[in-house]
């Protein structure tokens, strides 16, 4: 098995949009622990429209204040220099994702937003990317900061990498789902080299 491509989550992994999910839930009048997208998917009519408008407003603000996590540009340029394919699967709207991705030093193809198909942890987008790249799922590394990313990777049959983004490893069980854990983005290049060496036929 060889890793031929990397599928990245975007927000919280490569880019910090500083989205306030708790405020989103308050604005939508959702329960404190409700999964936002899955909850509003059950709404219809005016209730759904109101929640969609709140979500869009927050995501637009996220575009305006987004910043790149330290160490990420170096990792992406290293992956690009190795000839690895790179794609994005995000639970954000694609139009906002494309705006935020402009601040990164590499390009991604394809970029899949939530409006294009079943969202993570469903494996649909990951499998679609592998088909687009003409590779097998075990040849694509799924990278993300949240449990949905790890679950989507496992559901698709991809090896997974968890970006802890300075969370203490062990403060959640997400790291136990991941095949690899990155605690410091500035160590990303060396970890990627190790992953590639461990997955070389």
N, C-alpha and C positions, 0 to 999 in steps of 0.2 A: 504493500500500500504506500502511495506517495501523496502528499498534500499538494494539490494543484491550484487551489483557490481558497479565499477567506471570505466568509459571509459575516459582515459586521452588523450588529445593532448600531444605531446612531446616537440617540439621546441618552446620556448617562454613561456611554461607552467611549465615544470619540469626541462628542460635543456636549457641553454643559449648557442647556437652555434655561436652567434654573426654574423650571416649571414647578409651581406650588400646587401639588396634587391635593393637599388638604383644602386649600382655598377653592380649588375647582369643585370639590365635593360640596363644600358649603354653598357655593354659588349655584350649584345644580340641585341642592337640597337632597343629597345622597347620604347614605349611612357612612360613618367615619371610615370603615374598612371596606367599602364597596369597590369592586373592580370597575373602574369608570367606563371603559368601552363596552364591557360585557353587560353592564347595568343599563346604559342608555340604549343599547341595541334592543332591549325589550320594550322600550317606549314607542309610542306612535303619536301622530298628530302634533298638537301644540307643545306637548311635553317634550317630545323628541326634538322638535325644532328649537325650543329654548335651550336644551342641553347642547345641541350641536353648535349653537351660536356662542355659548359660554366657552366651549372647548376651542372653537376657532379663535376667539378673542385671546385666550390664554396662549395658544400656539403661536399666534402672530406676535405677541409680546416676547415669546421665547426666541423667535427669529431675531428680534431687535437687540436682545441682550445676550445672545449666545456667545460662548467663548470655547476655545479648543482646550481640552485637557492637556496639561504639560506632558511631554514625552510622546504624545500621539503622532505629531508630524514626523518625528524621527522613525518611529515604528512603521508608519505607512510608506515612507520613502524607501526604507529597507526592504519591505515586502515587494514594492514596485521594482526595485533593483534586482530582485530575485526572479522576476517574471511571473509572480503569482497573480492570478485573476482576483479581483476584489469587487464585492457587491454589497448593497445595503438592504436590510429588511427592517422596516420601522413600523411601529404602531402609530406614528404621526402621519398626517396627510403628506402625500408625495410633494405637493407644490411647496410646502414649507421646508421639507427635507432638502429639496434641491437648492433652495436659497441658502440654507445653513451649510450645506456641503461645499459651497463655493470657497469657504475659508480654509479648506484642506488642500494640501499640495499634490494630491493625486486624484484621479477620476475613478468612478465606480460604475460598473455596468453588469447587470441592471440595478436600478434603484426601485424598490417595491414599497409602496405605502399602504396604509390600512384599507384604502378604498378599492384596492385592486383584487382582493380575494380574502380568504380566511386569515385571521390574524394569529400571531404567535400566542400560545404555544402550538397551534396547529402547524404541521410541517409543510403545508402547501407551498409557501413562498420559497422555502429552502429547496424543495424538490424541483420547483419550477426553475430556479437558478441553475441547479445541477444539470437539468435537461438542456437549458440554454447554453451552458458551458460545454455540454457533451462530456460530462464526467460522472462518476458514481458518487453517491452521497458520502461514502467513507473517504473520498478524496477532497472533501471540502471541510474546512475548520469553521465551526460556528462560534462567534465571539460576542459576548454581551455582558452586561452588568447586573441583569435581573434574572429571576428564576424562569420567566417565560422564555428567555433566550436559551437557557440550558435545556428546558423541557422540549422546546422546538427542535433543538439539535438532536436530542435523544430520540424524539419521535421520528425524525427524518433519517436517522442512522449516521449522523455526522459526529466526528469527535468535537468536543466542546472546550472552550476556554472562558473562564470567568475573570473579568476585570473587576477587582475588588473596589477600585477607586477609593482607597484608604479606609474602607470599612475593615474592622477587625475580623480577620478570618475566624469563623466560629460564632459570630454574632447572628448569623443566619445559617440555614442548612444548605444554601444554594451552592456553596463551594463543594459540598459532598457529591453533588450531581455532576460536577465538571471533571473532565479528564485532566485539565491543567488550570492552574490559578496564577494570575498575575497580580501581585500586591503592590508593585511599584512600576508605573508606566515606563520609567526610564530603563527598566530591565527588559522591556518588551522585545528588543532586538535579539538579545541573547536567548530569551525564552523561545522566540520564534525559531531561531536556529536549532535549538534543542528539539523542538517539536518536529521540525523537518527531518533532522537526523534520525529521530526515533521512528519516523514513518517513511523511511526510504527502503525500497525493496532490496 
